[in-house]
Amino acid sequence: MAEAFEGEAYCVKCKAKRSPIERRVEETNGRRMGKGKCPVCGTTVVRILGKA
């Protein structure tokens, strides 16, 4: 189940916060995460979201 989501995530390769996170997904263990691509280097960035 993927939903649209906007926010920032930390890019490990660039060592900076980047935006946008493109989609919200739910992992198999039930944890919600925002996933997207870094606009500078193209690395996948992930942000763990709260339960609410």
Residue pairs with C-beta under 8 A, 6 or more apart in sequence:
1 25
1 26
2 23
2 24
2 25
3 23
3 24
4 22
4 23
4 24
5 21
5 22
5 23
5 24
5 34
5 49
6 19
6 20
6 21
7 19
7 20
7 21
7 34
7 47
8 17
8 18
8 19
8 20
8 21
8 47
9 17
9 18
9 19
9 21
9 34
9 36
9 45
9 46
9 47
10 16
10 17
10 18
10 45
10 47
11 17
11 18
11 38
11 40
11 41
11 43
11 45
12 43
12 45
13 38
13 41
13 43
14 38
14 40
14 41
14 43
18 38
18 39
18 40
18 45
19 39
20 36
21 34
21 35
21 36
21 45
21 47
22 35
22 36
22 37
23 34
23 35
23 36
24 32
24 33
24 34
24 35
24 49
25 32
25 33
25 34
25 35
26 32
26 33
27 33
31 48
32 48
32 49
32 50
32 51
33 46
33 47
33 48
33 49
34 46
34 47
34 49
35 44
35 45
35 46
36 44
36 45
37 43
37 44
37 45
38 44
38 45
